[in-house]
């Protein structure tokens, strides 16, 4: 696969992911009704980050070096997150 094709596939995948996230957020906010939560950013990050790390670790068969590289973070940060989310 050429770099151009790879970039096009990444762009399509990113757009699909963004649309899925947008739909879930819209549904969540609609379900809240009049309730206005505090700390929505932290809630969202925690709810998305944990399954992201779990999925990547599963994909890399627990290889933290590969997982950290895929996530674009260093292994120390990954280990901190693994501990934080009890993964």
SULDA-V386538 format. One record per residue. N is the residue number from 0. SS is DSSP state (h for helix, s for strand, l for the rest). PSI is psi as a letter, one per 40 degrees, with the letter a starting at -180 (none if undefined). Layout:
# SULDA-V386538
n;ss;psi
N;SS;PSI
N;SS;PSI
This chain:
# SULDA-V386538
n;ss;psi
0;l;h
1;l;i
2;h;d
3;h;d
4;h;d
5;h;d
6;h;d
7;h;d
8;h;d
9;h;d
10;h;d
11;h;d
12;h;d
13;h;d
14;h;d
15;h;d
16;h;d
17;h;d
18;h;d
19;h;d
20;h;d
21;h;d
22;h;d
23;h;d
24;h;d
25;h;d
26;h;d
27;h;d
28;h;d
29;h;d
30;h;d
31;h;d
32;l;b
33;l;e
34;l;h
35;l;h
36;l;i
37;l;i
38;l;f
39;h;d
40;h;d
41;h;d
42;h;d
43;h;d
44;h;d
45;h;d
46;h;d
47;h;d
48;h;d
49;h;d
50;h;d
51;h;d
52;h;d
53;h;d
54;h;d
55;h;d
56;h;d
57;h;d
58;h;d
59;l;e
60;l;f
61;l;e
62;l;h
63;h;d
64;h;d
65;h;d
66;h;d
67;h;d
68;h;d
69;h;d
70;h;e
71;l;f
72;l;i
73;l;i
74;h;d
75;h;d
76;h;d
77;h;d
78;h;d
79;h;d
80;h;d
81;h;d
82;h;d
83;h;d
84;l;e
85;l;f
86;l;none
